[in-house]
Amino acid sequence: MLKRKIEKALSEWKEKKDHLCLIVQGPRQVGKTFSIREFAKSNYENVIEMNFVENPSFQRIFDGDLDITTILANISLYKAFGLKLVPHKTLLFFDEIQACPNARTALKFFAQDKRFDVIASGSMLGISFQKVSSYPTGYVEYLNMEPLDFEEFLWANGVSEMVIKTLKQSFDSLTPVNEAMNKKMLELFRQYLVIGGMPACVDSFVNEWNYTKVLLIQRAIVRDYKNDIAKYAVSTEKVKAKACFESVPAQLAKENKKFSYRFFDKKGRSNKYLGSLDWLLDGRIIRTCNCLSSLEPPLTAQIKEGFFKIYMADTGLLVSMLDDGTNAQIINGELGIYKGAIFENGISQMLALRGYSLYYYTRNNNLELDFVISSSGVPFLLEVKAGSKCSRSLRTILQEKPSLKGIKLTDGNIGVKDNLISLPLYMAMFL
């Protein structure tokens, strides 16, 4: 069973006095249902689970009046449920809540009633785009769930907390990691790029070590995403959203990774495709990395409108969209044109799961920094390199602005020279 950080967050929600109803939201197949079920088993005497997609008849429970007395009466009509409606000892779990908008509206009344804990979950696309008569604003809490981050991937692969603590100590003190440990961690990082963080893929990998089987699972998830586009996107956006989604790998392979609508439509304009791109962003299928016009804080004030890069939210899914054999090339360090794009995508995923907003910086079309992040209001310049050399762009900026800190993420070890810190790629997990 995969250990997930959401387990702690769910426990903290339950322990809060007067907690509200909880909506766990996230992309398709990131493990929402499994994690909630495991939490429920350990924390409640009774659990009533309703999956509104698998059992559409459950939607009728919320037809008509939505007062709690009526809803509970409707639930009790189901023999298996009626015996479990014990106040203060029962969890109501509404899965795939996007398929029952009235159930989402009813969360307000459960929050006011306070006799039952309620957790709802659903894909970001469904929750965002289904019509709801009245949103339960002020009566629900939200918890986002994402693919496994690198630390969770390490747990799944049997890496002990002692090892992770040792790595963190090296990061904090900027002292090199034991070479054997560093080599193993870089190997695991490359595996993370290929496997990604989708739970079904990670679970399959750690149990069977079969890259081919993982690839089949990944490509099935990508097909599901495309089916979601067809299911949830409004008719005018379906074709455009699909075109944007399918262009991501090729966009990242370009030397200039700035997202271009003209890459797949010679007459493409932002006013034509921006809604489609927003649709994919809302569904947490992709992430944007905004271009900065300046490195002066606050970075949010320096965003260059209309200039951005797109990354897949899960790097393993990105790899699955490439040619057969790409996964083996990454593991063996033989990848050519896509190497930089895949490493960048992996670091973007690790940074985003650490809570960072993603930015990059470019100047005069001949100087570019892969990432810029803000920590406590201080900008850090990040470069992602498979080799050990520092790029001209990063050297130039650090010479011009010696007060700034540069971080070079490489397949080497820890090192410090003036205002440039070199870190192994996997240490993005600690930034």
Sequence and secondary structure as in RCSB ss.txt:
>XXXX:A:sequence
MLKRKIEKALSEWKEKKDHLCLIVQGPRQVGKTFSIREFAKSNYENVIEMNFVENPSFQRIFDGDLDITTILANI
SLYKAFGLKLVPHKTLLFFDEIQACPNARTALKFFAQDKRFDVIASGSMLGISFQKVSSYPTGYVEYLNMEPLDF
EEFLWANGVSEMVIKTLKQSFDSLTPVNEAMNKKMLELFRQYLVIGGMPACVDSFVNEWNYTKVLLIQRAIVRDY
KNDIAKYAVSTEKVKAKACFESVPAQLAKENKKFSYRFFDKKGRSNKYLGSLDWLLDGRIIRTCNCLSSLEPPLT
AQIKEGFFKIYMADTGLLVSMLDDGTNAQIINGELGIYKGAIFENGISQMLALRGYSLYYYTRNNNLELDFVISS
SGVPFLLEVKAGSKCSRSLRTILQEKPSLKGIKLTDGNIGVKDNLISLPLYMAMFL
>XXXX:A:secstr
    THHHHHHHHHHSTT  EEEEEESTTSSHHHHHHHHHHHH SEEEEEETTT GGGGGGGSS   HHHHHHHH
HTSHHHHTT  TTSEEEEEETGGG HHHHHHHHHHHHH SSEEEEEEEHHHHHHS  SS  TTSEEEEE  S  H
HHHHHHTT  HHHHHHHHHHHHHT    HHHHHHHHHHHHHHHHH S HHHHHHHHHH  HHHHHHHHHHHHHHH
HHHHHHHS TTTHHHHHHHHHHHHHHHHSSS    GGGT TT  HHHHHHHHHHHHHTTSEEEEEEES   S GG
GGEEEEEEEEEESSHHHHHHTS TTHHHHHHHT   TTHHHHHHHHHHHHHHHTT   EEEEETTTEEEEEEEEE
TTEEEEEEE SSS   HHHHHHHHH TTSEEEEEESS  EEETTEEEEEGGGGGG 
